Amino acid sequence: MARRFTLAELDEAAALLRGGGVLAYPTEAVFGLGCDPHDRAAFDRIFALKQRPPTQGVLLIAADFGQVERYIDRASVPAEVMAQVRSSWPGPNTWIFPRSAEVPDWVAGAHAGIALRVTAHEPAAALCRAYGGALVSTSANPHGEPPARSAAAVEAYFGEVLEGLLDGPLGGLERPTVIRDALTGAIIRG
């Protein structure tokens, strides 16, 4: 069984992530699987758990803009677009930006951009603060199955093979966050 962490044990959960572990954690609508985006071995374990093609890429979740700023090719984003995006954060809004050289290729998959969210969901934001940066966030489910909406569902999907589980409440959304292209406003996932 995965090591279960309570919200009072965020430092221990963050240490698991810093040590190369994969952690399930609550987000706005579903449980996510996360790891250090720069740790290729941990990232590969997430894709093995999900049985997901590595070309799909994932989004990064953060507690504040400072945790995601380095991943954005700022020169390609007009100031008014950046201001609009920043006014929607923190919140349940995921935006795709032109990516900087800081984004590992495996995180973006076959995509030219990088999807980023500064969350207002306190358990996820607190985890990012305890970890000290943005985290991979992809729904906690095998590819093609419904996303886990409870700690029990995460354990049913992944049982012994998952290293950690942060047990906390979801944020109350019925569906995962909308994903939009920051430059065009086009909805990629409604």
C-alpha positions as a Markdown table, in Angstrom:
| # | Residue | x | y | z |
|---|---|---|---|---|
| 1 | Met | 0.0 | 0.0 | 0.0 |
| 2 | Ala | 1.2 | 3.5 | -0.7 |
| 3 | Arg | 2.4 | 5.5 | 2.2 |
| 4 | Arg | -0.5 | 7.8 | 3.2 |
| 5 | Phe | 0.2 | 11.3 | 4.3 |
| 6 | Thr | -2.2 | 13.7 | 6.0 |
| 7 | Leu | -2.3 | 17.4 | 5.3 |
| 8 | Ala | -0.3 | 17.8 | 8.6 |
| 9 | Glu | 2.5 | 15.7 | 7.0 |
| 10 | Leu | 3.1 | 17.9 | 3.9 |
| 11 | Asp | 6.9 | 18.1 | 4.7 |
| 12 | Glu | 7.2 | 14.3 | 4.6 |
| 13 | Ala | 5.1 | 14.2 | 1.3 |
| 14 | Ala | 7.4 | 16.8 | -0.2 |
| 15 | Ala | 10.5 | 14.9 | 0.9 |
| 16 | Leu | 9.1 | 11.8 | -0.9 |
| 17 | Leu | 8.8 | 14.0 | -4.1 |
| 18 | Arg | 12.3 | 15.4 | -3.7 |
| 19 | Gly | 13.6 | 11.9 | -3.2 |
| 20 | Gly | 12.3 | 10.8 | -6.6 |
| 21 | Gly | 8.9 | 9.5 | -5.5 |
| 22 | Val | 5.5 | 9.6 | -7.2 |
| 23 | Leu | 2.7 | 11.0 | -5.1 |
| 24 | Ala | -1.0 | 11.0 | -5.6 |
| 25 | Tyr | -2.7 | 14.2 | -4.3 |
| 26 | Pro | -6.0 | 16.0 | -4.4 |
| 27 | Thr | -6.7 | 18.8 | -6.9 |
| 28 | Glu | -9.7 | 20.9 | -7.8 |
| 29 | Ala | -11.8 | 18.0 | -9.2 |
| 30 | Val | -9.8 | 14.7 | -9.2 |
| 31 | Phe | -6.7 | 13.2 | -7.6 |
| 32 | Gly | -3.5 | 13.8 | -9.5 |
| 33 | Leu | -0.3 | 11.9 | -9.8 |
| 34 | Gly | 2.8 | 14.1 | -9.3 |
| 35 | Cys | 6.5 | 14.2 | -9.2 |
| 36 | Asp | 9.5 | 16.5 | -9.7 |
| 37 | Pro | 9.1 | 17.5 | -13.4 |
| 38 | His | 12.9 | 17.4 | -13.8 |
| 39 | Asp | 13.2 | 13.8 | -12.5 |
| 40 | Arg | 13.0 | 11.6 | -15.7 |
| 41 | Ala | 12.9 | 8.3 | -13.7 |
| 42 | Ala | 9.9 | 9.5 | -11.6 |
| 43 | Phe | 8.2 | 10.9 | -14.6 |
| 44 | Asp | 8.6 | 7.6 | -16.5 |
| 45 | Arg | 7.1 | 5.8 | -13.5 |
| 46 | Ile | 3.9 | 8.0 | -13.7 |
| 47 | Phe | 3.5 | 7.1 | -17.4 |
| 48 | Ala | 4.1 | 3.4 | -16.6 |
| 49 | Leu | 1.4 | 3.6 | -13.8 |
| 50 | Lys | -1.0 | 5.2 | -16.2 |
| 51 | Gln | -0.1 | 3.1 | -19.2 |
| 52 | Arg | -0.2 | 6.3 | -21.1 |
| 53 | Pro | 1.7 | 7.2 | -24.3 |
| 54 | Pro | 4.6 | 9.5 | -23.5 |
| 55 | Thr | 3.8 | 11.8 | -26.4 |
| 56 | Gln | 0.8 | 13.2 | -24.5 |
| 57 | Gly | 2.6 | 15.5 | -22.1 |
| 58 | Val | 1.3 | 16.7 | -18.7 |
| 59 | Leu | 0.6 | 20.0 | -17.0 |
| 60 | Leu | 2.5 | 21.5 | -14.1 |
| 61 | Ile | 0.7 | 22.8 | -11.1 |
| 62 | Ala | 2.0 | 25.5 | -8.7 |
| 63 | Ala | 1.2 | 27.5 | -5.6 |
| 64 | Asp | 2.2 | 30.9 | -7.2 |
| 65 | Phe | 3.4 | 32.5 | -10.4 |
| 66 | Gly | 7.0 | 32.4 | -9.3 |
| 67 | Gln | 6.9 | 28.6 | -9.4 |
| 68 | Val | 5.9 | 28.5 | -13.1 |
| 69 | Glu | 7.4 | 31.7 | -14.6 |
| 70 | Arg | 10.7 | 30.0 | -15.6 |
| 71 | Tyr | 8.8 | 27.5 | -17.8 |
| 72 | Ile | 7.2 | 30.3 | -20.0 |
| 73 | Asp | 9.0 | 31.8 | -23.1 |
| 74 | Arg | 8.1 | 35.3 | -21.8 |
| 75 | Ala | 9.4 | 36.9 | -25.0 |
| 76 | Ser | 6.6 | 35.2 | -27.0 |
| 77 | Val | 3.8 | 36.2 | -24.7 |
| 78 | Pro | 2.4 | 39.8 | -25.1 |
| 79 | Ala | 2.2 | 41.7 | -21.8 |
| 80 | Glu | -1.6 | 42.0 | -22.1 |
| 81 | Val | -1.9 | 38.3 | -22.5 |
| 82 | Met | 0.3 | 37.7 | -19.4 |
| 83 | Ala | -1.8 | 40.2 | -17.4 |
| 84 | Gln | -5.0 | 38.4 | -18.4 |
| 85 | Val | -3.7 | 35.0 | -17.4 |
| 86 | Arg | -2.2 | 36.2 | -14.2 |
| 87 | Ser | -5.6 | 37.8 | -13.3 |
| 88 | Ser | -7.2 | 34.3 | -13.5 |
| 89 | Trp | -4.7 | 32.8 | -11.1 |
| 90 | Pro | -4.7 | 31.4 | -8.5 |
| 91 | Gly | -7.7 | 29.6 | -9.8 |
| 92 | Pro | -9.0 | 26.6 | -11.7 |
| 93 | Asn | -7.6 | 27.8 | -15.0 |
| 94 | Thr | -4.9 | 25.9 | -16.9 |
| 95 | Trp | -3.1 | 27.8 | -19.7 |
| 96 | Ile | -0.8 | 26.6 | -22.5 |
| 97 | Phe | 2.2 | 28.8 | -23.1 |
| 98 | Pro | 5.1 | 28.8 | -25.5 |
| 99 | Arg | 7.6 | 26.9 | -23.4 |
| 100 | Ser | 11.1 | 28.0 | -22.4 |
| 101 | Ala | 14.2 | 25.9 | -22.5 |
| 102 | Glu | 13.6 | 25.1 | -18.8 |
| 103 | Val | 10.8 | 22.7 | -19.7 |
| 104 | Pro | 12.1 | 19.1 | -19.9 |
| 105 | Asp | 11.1 | 17.6 | -23.3 |
| 106 | Trp | 9.4 | 14.6 | -21.6 |
| 107 | Val | 7.0 | 16.9 | -19.7 |
| 108 | Ala | 5.7 | 18.5 | -22.9 |
| 109 | Gly | 5.6 | 15.3 | -24.9 |
| 110 | Ala | 4.9 | 16.0 | -28.5 |
| 111 | His | 3.5 | 19.5 | -27.8 |
| 112 | Ala | 5.2 | 22.7 | -28.6 |
| 113 | Gly | 3.8 | 24.4 | -25.5 |
| 114 | Ile | 3.6 | 23.8 | -21.8 |
| 115 | Ala | 0.3 | 23.7 | -19.8 |
| 116 | Leu | 0.5 | 25.5 | -16.4 |
| 117 | Arg | -1.9 | 26.2 | -13.5 |
| 118 | Val | -1.5 | 28.2 | -10.4 |
| 119 | Thr | -4.0 | 26.5 | -8.2 |
| 120 | Ala | -6.3 | 28.0 | -5.6 |
| 121 | His | -7.0 | 24.6 | -4.1 |
| 122 | Glu | -5.2 | 24.8 | -0.8 |
| 123 | Pro | -4.1 | 21.2 | -0.3 |
| 124 | Ala | -2.4 | 21.2 | -3.8 |
| 125 | Ala | -1.0 | 24.7 | -3.3 |
| 126 | Ala | 0.4 | 23.8 | 0.2 |
| 127 | Leu | 2.0 | 20.7 | -1.3 |
| 128 | Cys | 3.8 | 22.8 | -4.0 |
| 129 | Arg | 4.9 | 25.3 | -1.3 |
| 130 | Ala | 6.3 | 22.4 | 0.9 |
| 131 | Tyr | 8.0 | 20.9 | -2.2 |
| 132 | Gly | 9.4 | 24.3 | -3.2 |
| 133 | Gly | 8.3 | 24.4 | -6.9 |
| 134 | Ala | 5.9 | 23.3 | -9.6 |
| 135 | Leu | 4.9 | 19.7 | -9.8 |
| 136 | Val | 3.7 | 17.3 | -12.5 |
| 137 | Ser | -0.1 | 17.0 | -12.4 |
| 138 | Thr | -1.8 | 14.3 | -14.4 |
| 139 | Ser | -5.1 | 12.6 | -13.4 |
| 140 | Ala | -4.7 | 9.5 | -11.1 |
| 141 | Asn | -6.1 | 6.8 | -13.3 |
| 142 | Pro | -4.9 | 4.2 | -15.8 |
| 143 | His | -5.2 | 5.5 | -19.4 |
| 144 | Gly | -8.8 | 5.3 | -20.5 |
| 145 | Glu | -10.3 | 4.8 | -17.0 |
| 146 | Pro | -12.2 | 7.5 | -15.1 |
| 147 | Pro | -10.0 | 9.8 | -12.9 |
| 148 | Ala | -9.9 | 8.9 | -9.2 |
| 149 | Arg | -12.1 | 11.1 | -7.1 |
| 150 | Ser | -11.1 | 9.6 | -3.7 |
| 151 | Ala | -8.1 | 8.2 | -1.9 |
| 152 | Ala | -9.8 | 4.8 | -2.0 |
| 153 | Ala | -10.1 | 5.0 | -5.8 |
| 154 | Val | -6.4 | 5.8 | -6.1 |
| 155 | Glu | -5.5 | 2.8 | -4.0 |
| 156 | Ala | -7.8 | 0.6 | -6.0 |
| 157 | Tyr | -6.1 | 1.7 | -9.2 |
| 158 | Phe | -2.5 | 1.6 | -8.1 |
| 159 | Gly | -2.3 | -0.3 | -4.8 |
| 160 | Glu | 1.3 | -1.4 | -4.0 |
| 161 | Val | 3.0 | 0.3 | -6.9 |
| 162 | Leu | 2.3 | 3.9 | -5.8 |
| 163 | Glu | 4.8 | 5.3 | -3.4 |
| 164 | Gly | 2.7 | 8.0 | -1.7 |
| 165 | Leu | -0.8 | 9.3 | -1.3 |
| 166 | Leu | -1.7 | 12.7 | 0.2 |
| 167 | Asp | -5.1 | 12.2 | 1.7 |
| 168 | Gly | -7.1 | 15.4 | 1.5 |
| 169 | Pro | -10.3 | 16.9 | 0.1 |
| 170 | Leu | -10.9 | 17.7 | -3.6 |
| 171 | Gly | -11.7 | 21.2 | -4.5 |
| 172 | Gly | -15.4 | 20.7 | -5.4 |
| 173 | Leu | -15.2 | 21.0 | -9.2 |
| 174 | Glu | -17.2 | 18.3 | -11.1 |
| 175 | Arg | -14.7 | 18.1 | -14.0 |
| 176 | Pro | -11.0 | 18.8 | -14.4 |
| 177 | Thr | -10.0 | 22.4 | -15.1 |
| 178 | Val | -10.5 | 24.0 | -18.5 |
| 179 | Ile | -7.3 | 24.2 | -20.5 |
| 180 | Arg | -6.9 | 27.2 | -22.8 |
| 181 | Asp | -4.2 | 28.4 | -25.2 |
| 182 | Ala | -2.8 | 31.6 | -23.6 |
| 183 | Leu | -2.1 | 33.3 | -26.9 |
| 184 | Thr | -5.4 | 32.6 | -28.7 |
| 185 | Gly | -7.8 | 31.9 | -25.8 |
| 186 | Ala | -8.9 | 28.7 | -27.7 |
| 187 | Ile | -10.3 | 26.0 | -25.4 |
| 188 | Ile | -8.2 | 22.8 | -25.7 |
| 189 | Arg | -10.1 | 20.9 | -23.0 |
| 190 | Gly | -13.5 | 22.1 | -21.9 |
